[in-house]
Every structure is written in structure tokens, then in C-alpha cells.
Amino acid sequence: MYIKTWHRQENEKDHPYELFKAYLELGNSRAIDKVLKGSSETGRTRLYDYARINNWKERARDYDNERTRIEERARYAVIEEHAKSIEQRKVQINEEAWDVSKKLLAKAKAILELPIIKKEIYEDSGVTIINPINYKMADAIKMVELADKLARLSADMDTDKLNITVKEELRTLSENTGVSFEILMQEYITLTGAKIN
């Protein structure tokens, strides 16, 4: 069985080993003279002989290196655990962003599918009145833009390059609702100030 250098060695007597342990416990402020002050040992020369014969400095260095390795492993374990926690949060946030983007897009489509006029026919007088419905096209366009941004965030994509997706979404909305693509595009540009190629 391997005996670590800072453990009691095969031929090391009790008293010198106890003095070595006192030396180890001094940590960064280790000095053989400090061991002398804290022990019942009376001979300074004898203490230095113990230290030399039993390789105290090398054994203490091995002990310190092992403690450093243990502390580093513990620190890395904490860092790794924190990184895993952050990754789990990212996944959760991405899933929520994707879910919200789908809901916003559905809401925008629902707004755009509403009729843009309301007909009122008065049978007794034969009069038909056509009124525009009071909803804002801008709301739908903002929802499309936000849905697109959230979808891109959820997929770790660049949110600054929205042009292609916004155009595609506006074209789809135009086809589904009968609202002119040009009108949707102009409304989007007016609202956002974006320049779409």
C-alpha cells in the first residue's frame, strides 16, 4: 500500500511525527522555529535534525500540492454545476420564447383575419352602410415582429437580421387575410422604421 509522504512514514517515530504534523498545520507561515515554540521539545538542533532526516519541507510541499488539487477539483465542480444550471435555464428560456412566439404569431394572424369593414344593411330603408372596423393593423405587425424575434432567440439565432423572416411572415399574412402585402409592408416600415430590402 502506498503511503502518502505527509502521512507517518515506516521508520518515523511518534514524537518526530507529531512535531511534523505541528509543522504542517502552520500552513503558509511554516517555520521550524515556530514548531519549537509550540512544543515541549527543548533542543533546537534536534528539531532541525528531525526536519532534515524526515524531509519535512518536501513532505509539506507534497501536502500543499495535494490540498491545492483537492481545492481546485472542488472549485471546478462548483463551476461545472453552475454552468449546467445556466444551460438548463437557457433551454427553459428558449422553450418559453418559442412557445410565446407561436402564440403571438397566432394572435397576429387572428387579428389580420378579421374583416376590415362592417356592413350594416337596413332592410326597411334599403340602405347599406359600410364602416371600417376599429382595430390596428400595427398591433398585428408588432406581434409578427416580436414573434419572429422570440423564435430567433429560442433558436440561438441573430435577432438583428429579421428582414427575410418578417417579409415571409408578412407575405403569408397577406395571402391568408387578403390584405395587400404592400400595405402590410408599408405599415411595418412606418411602425418600426426598419429598412427591408
Residue, then its C-alpha position, 0 to 999 in steps of 0.5 A: m500500500y502506498i503511503k502518502t509522504w505527509h502521512r507517518q512514514e515506516n521508520e518515523k517515530d511518534h514524537p518526530y511525527e507529531l512535531f511534523k504534523a505541528y509543522l504542517e498545520l502552520g500552513n503558509s507561515r511554516a517555520i521550524d522555529k515556530v514548531l519549537k515554540g509550540s512544543s515541549e521539545t527543548g533542543r533546537t538542533r534536534l528539531y532541525d535534525y528531525a526536519r532534515i532526516n524526515n524531509w519535512k519541507e518536501r513532505a509539506r510541499d507534497y501536502d500543499n500540492e495535494r490540498t491545492r488539487i483537492e481545492e481546485r477539483a472542488r472549485y471546478a465542480v462548483i463551476e461545472e454545476h453552475a454552468k449546467s444550471i445556466e444551460q438548463r435555464k437557457v433551454q427553459i428560456n428558449e422553450e418559453a420564447w418559442d412557445v410565446s412566439k407561436k402564440l403571438l404569431a397566432k394572435a397576429k394572424a387572428i387579428l389580420e383575419l378579421p374583416i376590415i369593414k362592417k356592413e350594416i344593411y337596413e332592410d326597411s330603408g334599403v340602405t347599406i352602410i359600410n364602416p371600417i372596423n376599429y382595430k390596428m393593423a400595427d398591433a398585428i405587425k408588432m406581434v409578427e415582429l416580436a414573434d419572429k424575434l422570440a423564435r430567433l432567440s429560442a433558436d440561438m439565432d441573430t435577432d438583428k437580421l429579421n428582414i427575410t423572416v418578417k417579409e415571409e411572415l408578412r407575405t403569408l399574412s397577406e395571402n391568408t387575410g387578403v390584405s395587400f402585402e404592400i400595405l402590410m409592408q408599408e405599415y411595418i416600415t412606418l411602425t418600426g422604421a426598419k429598412i427591408n430590402 
